[in-house]
Amino acid sequence: MDKNKVKPSEGKLGILCVGLGAVSSTFITGTLMIRKGMGKPVGSITQMAKIRVGKGEKAAYKHVAEIVPMPSLDDIVFGAWDILPDNAFESAMHAEVLRDRDIYPVKEELEKIVPMKGIYDPDYVKALEGTWTKDTALTRWELMEQAREDIRSFKEKNGCGRIVVIWAASTEIYVPRHKDVHDSLEAFEAAMKADDRAHISPSMCYAYAAMSEGAPFIMGAPNTCLDIPAMWQYAEKTGTPIAGKDFKTGQTMMKTVLSAAFRTRMLGVSGWFSTNILGNRDGLVLDVPENFKTKEVSKLGVIDTILKKDEYPDLYGDIFHKVRINYYPPRNDDKEGWDNIDIFGWMGYPMQIKVDFLCKDSILAAPLLLDLALLSDLALRAGKSGIQTWLSFYLKSPMHDDGHEPVHDLFQQYTMLKNAIREMGGYEADEEID
């Protein structure tokens, strides 16, 4: 791709977060602090990584913004929707992820970020009671139209040249793909207008609204939303990039690293047991079986495509894989992920690996939100539309259509990411994916 074909990053970029809880408030507060010079964007590829462009004597290592035109952090304007009325300052204080000293310097800016009323359906998040919501009697189509109006109003009020919408709200209940509704855009739109609440989730309303306004949409939870043909068709029709799903933060990031190591060394795996304790709003929602089912499907799919059981049945043909999430309020946002992995080596002799990852979920997620928002905006300016597989690096269940399998190996995902940035910068995509 000719570098000149990527439109420059002019004007303000509005980032609208669906959900203003722990993840979004940590992301927004951190970005505001970093642009004041009071923090570092640790974990952000777009802000910190250097990528090689060129080979041999022509090789150079450059930051992303030196390769492709990128907005600065000063160009970003934040907004949000939520089903609770707390502004970004109140939310950041309630979340207790960041210390007061990392919130108060941007208190005034945070207080101005008041969420727009969210689309709420209690059947989709049974553990939460929405008190700041759009009229629940409205049809899915009418709610979508209200979200479109919110995007237009925010864009005009804040003088934004472009908008990106990113879902950072709670996990919805599991919605199986229903071919009669989800496989064609025409049927999907008819279902929205008929207020088919069983098959059209609140997150689908936001996604459709964003694409209708030419805004890239990123699904940061494991919800059934973008991963249906109707959404792929609409993304292509509207010329908007989409990416998802489920931010790859703690335990799953480790799985993509360890699985790749096992396969590279040809070590066998007989069992993988994963459990988490988590005490924030996300943990509360996932304590409901219907909501956990959505997360479970996302987490269970990770190792299969990396280990390739069909290709290596002797090593990975019979893995017992179990995932658990337990709501444990004393931990709040400090998630603990335990993994017990039963592996085997030479002559089939068994071994075990134990991983205990004590992580701050929102601290790991915040740089992913920043990168995904900035890179999906880059994709829009580069004329890319539809599923952005090169953003798989950031997501537990990378988006793909029916004809392809996702790449889960973290290192291959990073190669895809670098190659896409190289190409958009006018350089050769010079690393290969196996």
Secondary structure, 3 states (H helix, E strand, C coil): CCHHHCCCCCCEEEEEEECCCHHHHHHHHHHHHHHCCCCCCCCCHHHHCEEEECCHHHCEEEEHHHHCCCCCHHHEEEEEEECCCCCHHHHHHHHCCCCHHHCHHHHHHHHCCCCEEECCCCCCCCCCCCCCECCCCCCHHHHHHHHHHHHHHHHHHCCEEEEEEEECCCCCCCCCCCHHHHCCHHHHHHHHHCCCCCCCCHHHHHHHHHHHCCCCEEECCCCCCCCCHHHHHHHHHHCCEEEECCECCCHHHHHHHHHHHHHHHCCEEEEEEEEEEECCHHHHHHCCHHHHHHHHHHHHCHHHHHHCCCCCHHHHCCCEEEEEEEECHHHCCEEEEEEEEEEECHHHCEEEEEEEEEEEHHHHHHHHHHHHHHHHHHHHHCCCCEECHHHHHHECCCCCCCCCCCCCCHHHHHHHHHHHHHHHCCCCCCCCCC
